[in-house]
């Protein structure tokens, strides 16, 4: 059966006004959604869904969406159309109960939310009762939803909370910030989930996964996001979840940048992970991800930390300037650590504690601070395979890195090339400054000319993404 796709307009007027096409504008989003519920839905006609255009303004509403519909903001910017709540919406239903906290509950079999600012307010201290995890700007329990080009915040809760048997979820090109629990949480069975090209800023946790990504649709895809300033972890993959985490920038996390635990698995590839409060990548409790071709930089603890019977593969990463070990292995962990480039940390490049084990091969380790050996092995760590690891002094390390940058057939990712190029430029700059201070001007100029020729060698592009 064919139906004409219907477009409804919401303008916030109390009684609705007559539009030029003879239709009446709706005063609330809720009333427009109810109107769509009266039209039959054809699931095999994806372009048929009814469309609601919300004109610029602020709409204080708590919505339950049970009919597949597209809701699009009609402003030039998502912040022109605000769906917000007030504290009265989230009062306890009875004495001792927590508030009913979802500003938008998406229960429909499909739909899209686009170009809208979803702003869930904070409760006062007196209004906060029981469990803050019941507060969500958007809660998804329906079969499918696409969130695109939205701004989302939940000061005391979760930006987007996905629960139970969702068929398909896509979150793209949105800004999710200042959420008191986490920006995006996905839990339970889900057929297909993609989180890409978003900005997650100043949330408690950026993205959290729980018992998800193991279905027929494959791992949860988390790609090309900017995850900045999370107070806890930037991206957390927990409780037997499976995720593909690639091409993200994860910066200034209060705890771990990327965190795998509790039998979770997946791939962490080509991410820029910098200035983490704890490990740049943390792996524990039987988790076993593949971590490869990342730049893991300037952390306040270890670059990669594997513990608690975890395993997995740590392969071909660039790990620089971390406050503790470049790669730390302890508590019965047994990973494969292959062909990583590790330098300029304040502890050992690779540190294997006494109950740990693993296969450690082909790693290039440059100069490190502190008095610890560059490759440090604890007294009882005997179940180890060590092969072809290189500890290089500063000049040799720099030359090896430059050679790899020149090699057109190398497997460096874009973020690795950037990190290594910046490191070489910084080292050459320091060396030039030293020459200026130690030599006569003519001698310094000659030496700097030689440095310049070395610097130009590493400017050739390397193969890889």
Helices and strands as residue ranges (DSSP letters): E 7-10, H 29-37, G 46-48, E 50-54, E 57-60, E 63-65, E 69-73, G 78-80, E 81-84, G 87-90, E 101-106, E 111-114, E 117-120, G 132-134, E 135-140, E 144-148, E 151-154, E 158-163, E 166-172, E 175-177, E 182-187, E 190-196, E 199-201, E 205-210, E 220-223, E 226-228, E 235-238, E 242-246, E 249-251, E 258-260, E 265-269, E 272-274, E 281-283, E 290-292, E 295-297, E 304-306, E 313-315, E 318-320, E 327-329, E 334-338, E 341-343, E 350-352, E 357-361, E 364-365, E 375-377, E 384-387, E 390-391, H 394-406, H 414-438, H 441-457
